[in-house]
Amino acid sequence: MSKPKVLYIPTPAHTKRAFHGKDYQRMCDLFDVTANPEDKNPSTDQVAAQIKGFDALVTGWGVPQLNEKVFENADRLRIIAHSAGSVKGFLPQEVVDKHLLPRRIVVFSANHAIAYNVAEYTVGMLITASRRIAEQSEHIHHTGGWKHPEFNGNGQFLQGSVVGIVSASKVGQEVIRMLKPFDVHILVYDPYLSDWDAGRLGVEKVELDDLFARSDMVTLHAPNTPETHGMIGARQLKRLREGALFVNCSRGSVLNHDALYTEAAAGRIRVVLDVTTPEPLPPDSPFRKLPNVILTPHVSGAGYYGYNRIGASTVQALEEFFSGRPVTEAVPFERYATLA
């Protein structure tokens, strides 16, 4: 019995970043893999010229648009396994409707693997920023002093706090899981989260304004969609209590930065931004001058653990599909419009 034929178009650099060697080798052992030997991603036309006769297509960061011409030639294609995050950049809704749904082509995304790293960063920042660890260290390094004059060392830190999570996305759900040992009360705003799922996750489902008013810490994990653009503004941020912590490592577009600056400049809240609009922040951005704002250059998704899970989960998806099992992280086409 011949092995399923897999067209693997990510670059060798992508493979090194996202696949542990043993996982890539397993894919090559299980399937008839034709890999991209070039240091650049193929064009749409090149994919269209190659795709005929392949049962599966593995994509990654920098994948070209998969258009009409690609699917006209994809005579045997049954699964697209994306060894990266969002698939909407190369699979627009019209392609889903015209080609993927009628032909029942399954699409897998490894975005859950990336969520592990972002969730770790988030929980780490909830601890370090609430304890003002960076400021205390800077004070000791640069002033010759010892204890920070504005911080007596006591306060409401992560344990026992009320944590508000905006969106029970893949990242949001991983944050919920990682927070379990900290004896926190978790509030979640997500209009797509059912009461049953809220109970399964052990969280309290609330409205957005209520979440900001009640939380000691708020962390934002909403996807970048037209519906979420600018969803967090002055109305919500003004409801944050004195000394509250606000963390954003989703997308800058979800947040009104002018409104955030107003609240942060008043000194009554602490802020962590791994993502901004624009990105990077210009050198003269006023956020750079605020001592109560921690800025990092969009690095929350980085880390060997999550990156290696990308490759492992991609191979798992191919194994599941070709053994006749449901693909665990298949893209839910019924909710495609609300995905990031």
Secondary structure, DSSP 8 states (H G I E B T S, - for coil): ----EEEE-S-HHHHHHH--HHHHHHHHHHSEEEE--SSS---HHHHHHH-TT-SEEEE-TT-----HHHHHH-SS--EEEESSS--TTTS-HHHIIIIIHHHT-EEEE-HHHHHHHHHHHHHHHHHHHHTTHHHHHHHHHHHS-SS-TT--S-S--STT-EEEEE--SHHHHHHHHHHGGG--EEEEE-TT--HHHHHHHT-EE--HHHHHHH-SEEEE----STTTTT-B-HHHHTTS-TT-EEEE-S-GGGB-HHHHHHHHHTTSSEEEESS-SSSS--TT-GGGG-TTEEE--S-TT--HHHHHHHHHHHHHHHHHHHTT---TTB--GGGGGG--
